[in-house]
């Protein structure tokens, strides 16, 4: 019995292990999951400071003598007595005796004095610890670190946060017909697009490609590759091609030779029906159908959520979004759930979904620019322009 997309994902996630944590430099922590609370190591701001460029004043007079000038990074030279003020700049420490800071637009300079209004616009002072106090949680455990999170960590002096290790991925490409993209195919040859596709998908999703190789369509080569896997430290194995049941499809026997347990050999989806899923302890393996569109769909539906689950993220599934079709979509009803490569964009009425050319799952050029998958239920008939549809935005492509 073939599993649906939802059932397939549930099976995969039920076996997902949590990857270990590691300390990495801030420059390498972007989009990594934080594994411990990040706490402030001091009060922020660490002292009372000016929120504006202006004049710190003491007393309630309207005429003040300028006795000091305080720039950010410098301390006040003298305390202020009533009737005195200091020229001060944003971020500079407030001098002793100052009650508030007047914005420079509010005063008139008269030689060595300023004339100020009786009423001000507030203190314009940022008090010590008003952003956070020492020991406060600034970035909570479980957050995926974005640029603003990294800035918050830097402000706390955390230069090597504890984050989830990147998943280590091995990619094997099978097929005697494949040649390097730089070569011009001869006879029955075709260019290898899946190597480029998988490398780019891994880079976009934070997977670390630790080993890559092309494997000829011969049993002895497949078995030799299975033995070589024992010498590689990896979390996920991706095999491009060889996932079906033909005479030269060796993904399943290769995995069995390597000691993997096969959990799944087909899914009830289009494209991507011949999908092998296997595990060996804490390692996973996927035998992907050789067509590039199938690669893209399976990666988005199953491998991206697996990455999230292995990182420890509380949210591992992409929610379906409603949009409307940009144009008519003639469909022939089929019994499988279809995930149609699409381009989604936003206008004043919401998301608009443009189905891309999907002649076959081997048409890599047809999906150029895709940033999502339109989900079509089994037996879906033709759709009209402006019909409502469900789609999934591809992580990293919006």
Long-range contacts (C-beta under 8 A, 24 or more apart in sequence): 2-266, 2-267, 2-268, 2-273, 3-264, 3-266, 3-267, 3-268, 4-267, 4-268, 4-269, 4-337, 5-267, 5-268, 5-269, 5-301, 5-337, 5-339, 8-264, 8-267, 8-269, 8-275, 8-277, 8-301, 8-302, 9-301, 9-302, 9-305, 9-317, 11-263, 11-264, 11-277, 12-277, 12-284, 12-302, 12-305, 12-306, 13-305, 13-306, 13-309, 13-316, 15-263, 15-279, 15-284, 16-284, 16-306, 16-309, 16-310, 17-282, 17-310, 18-164, 18-310, 18-311, 18-312, 19-164, 19-165, 19-166, 19-167, 19-235, 19-310, 19-311, 19-312, 20-164, 20-165, 21-162, 21-163, 21-164, 21-165, 22-162, 22-163, 22-164, 22-165, 23-160, 23-161, 23-162, 23-163, 24-160, 24-161, 24-163, 25-159, 25-160, 26-150, 26-153, 26-154, 26-158, 26-159, 26-160, 26-161, 29-145, 29-150, 29-153, 29-161, 29-163, 30-145, 30-146, 30-147, 30-150, 31-144, 31-145, 31-146, 31-206, 32-144, 32-145, 32-161, 32-163, 32-164, 32-166, 32-206, 32-311, 33-142, 33-143, 33-144, 33-145, 33-163, 33-164, 33-311, 33-312, 33-313, 34-139, 34-140, 34-141, 34-142, 34-143, 34-144, 34-145, 34-149, 34-161, 34-162, 34-163, 35-141, 35-162, 35-163, 35-164, 35-312, 36-141, 36-162, 37-137, 37-139, 37-140, 37-141, 38-137, 38-138, 38-139, 38-140, 38-152, 38-153, 38-156, 38-158, 38-161, 39-135, 39-136, 39-137, 39-138, 39-156, 40-132, 40-133, 40-134, 40-135, 40-136, 40-138, 40-155, 40-156, 41-134, 41-156, 41-157, 41-158, 42-134, 42-157, 43-128, 43-129, 43-132, 43-133, 43-134, 44-129, 44-131, 44-132, 44-133, 44-155, 45-126, 45-127, 45-128, 45-129, 45-130, 45-131, 46-128, 47-93, 47-94, 47-128, 48-93, 48-94, 48-125, 48-126, 48-127, 48-128, 49-91, 49-92, 49-93, 49-94, 49-125, 49-126, 50-88, 50-89, 50-90, 50-91, 50-92, 50-94, 50-101, 50-124, 50-125, 50-126, 51-90, 51-101, 51-124, 51-125, 51-126, 52-90, 52-101, 52-103, 52-104, 52-124, 53-88, 53-89, 53-90, 53-103, 53-104, 54-88, 54-101, 54-102, 54-103, 54-104, 54-106, 54-107, 54-124, 55-85, 55-86, 55-87, 55-88, 55-101, 55-102, 55-104, 55-107, 55-114, 55-116, 56-80, 56-85, 56-86, 56-88, 56-94, 56-95, 56-98, 56-100, 56-101, 57-84, 57-85, 57-98, 57-99, 57-100, 57-101, 57-102, 57-116, 58-82, 58-83, 58-84, 58-85, 58-97, 58-98, 58-99, 59-83, 59-84, 59-99, 60-118, 61-116, 62-115, 62-116, 62-117, 62-118, 63-110, 63-113, 63-114, 63-115, 63-116, 64-113, 64-114, 64-116, 65-112, 65-113, 66-112, 66-113, 66-114, 68-95, 70-95, 85-114, 94-125, 98-125, 99-123, 100-124, 100-125, 101-125, 142-312, 142-313, 142-314, 144-313, 164-310, 164-311, 164-312, 166-206, 166-207, 166-208, 167-206, 167-207, 167-208, 167-235, 167-236, 167-307, 167-310, 167-311, 168-207, 168-208, 168-210, 168-233, 168-234, 168-235, 168-236, 169-202, 169-207, 169-208, 169-209, 169-210, 169-234, 169-235, 169-236, 169-237, 169-238, 170-209, 170-210, 170-211, 170-212, 170-229, 170-232, 170-234, 170-236, 170-237, 170-238, 171-195, 171-198, 171-199, 171-202, 171-209, 171-211, 171-212, 171-213, 171-238, 171-240, 172-212, 172-213, 172-214, 172-215, 172-225, 172-237, 172-238, 172-239, 172-240, 173-212, 173-213, 173-214, 173-215, 173-240, 173-241, 174-214, 174-215, 174-216, 174-217, 174-222, 174-239, 174-240, 174-241, 174-242, 174-250, 174-251, 174-290, 175-214, 175-217, 175-240, 175-241, 175-290, 176-216, 176-217, 178-214, 193-292, 193-364, 194-240, 194-241, 194-288, 194-290, 194-292, 194-295, 195-240, 197-292, 197-295, 197-296, 197-364, 198-238, 198-240, 198-295, 198-299, 201-295, 201-296, 201-299, 201-303, 204-395, 204-396, 204-397, 205-303, 205-304, 205-307, 205-395, 205-396, 206-307, 207-236, 207-307, 210-234, 215-250, 217-242, 217-248, 217-250, 218-248, 219-250, 219-253, 222-250, 222-253, 222-254, 222-257, 223-253, 223-254, 223-257, 225-254, 226-254, 226-255, 226-257, 226-258, 227-257, 227-258, 229-258, 230-258, 234-283, 235-282, 235-283, 235-284, 235-310, 236-283, 236-284, 236-285, 236-286, 236-303, 236-306, 237-283, 237-284, 237-285, 237-286, 238-285, 238-286, 238-288, 238-303, 239-276, 239-285, 239-286, 239-287, 239-288, 240-288, 240-290, 240-295, 241-288, 241-289, 241-290, 242-287, 242-290, 243-274, 243-275, 243-276, 243-287, 243-288, 243-289, 243-290, 244-274, 244-289, 245-274, 251-276, 251-287, 252-276, 252-287, 255-285, 255-287, 258-285, 260-285, 268-335, 268-336, 268-337, 268-378, 269-297, 269-301, 269-336, 269-337, 269-338, 269-339, 270-334, 270-336, 270-337, 270-338, 270-339, 270-361, 271-297, 271-339, 271-361, 272-297, 272-298, 272-301, 272-339, 272-361, 273-336, 275-302, 277-302, 289-361, 291-360, 291-361, 291-362, 292-361, 292-362, 292-364, 292-367, 293-341, 293-358, 293-360, 293-361, 293-362, 293-363, 293-364, 293-366, 293-367, 294-361, 296-341, 296-367, 296-370, 297-339, 297-341, 297-373, 300-339, 300-373, 300-392, 300-394, 300-395, 301-339, 301-373, 301-392, 304-395, 318-392, 318-393, 318-395, 320-375, 320-390, 320-391, 320-392, 321-351, 321-390, 321-391, 321-392, 321-393, 322-350, 322-351, 322-388, 322-389, 322-390, 323-350, 323-351, 323-352, 323-353, 323-388, 323-389, 323-390, 323-391, 324-349, 324-350, 324-351, 324-352, 324-353, 324-386, 324-387, 324-388, 324-389, 325-352, 325-353, 325-355, 325-383, 325-384, 325-385, 325-386, 325-387, 325-389, 326-352, 326-353, 326-354, 326-355, 326-385, 327-354, 327-355, 327-385, 328-382, 328-383, 328-384, 328-385, 329-355, 329-382, 329-383, 329-384, 330-382, 331-376, 331-380, 331-381, 331-382, 331-383, 333-379, 333-380, 333-381, 334-378, 334-379, 335-378, 335-379, 336-378, 337-375, 337-376, 337-377, 337-378, 338-375, 338-376, 338-380, 339-373, 339-374, 339-375, 339-376, 339-392, 340-373, 340-374, 340-375, 340-376, 341-366, 341-367, 341-370, 341-372, 341-373, 341-374, 342-370, 342-371, 342-372, 342-373, 342-374, 342-391, 343-369, 343-370, 343-371, 343-372, 344-371, 344-372, 344-391, 344-393, 351-391, 353-389, 353-391, 370-394, 370-397, 371-397, 371-398, 372-397
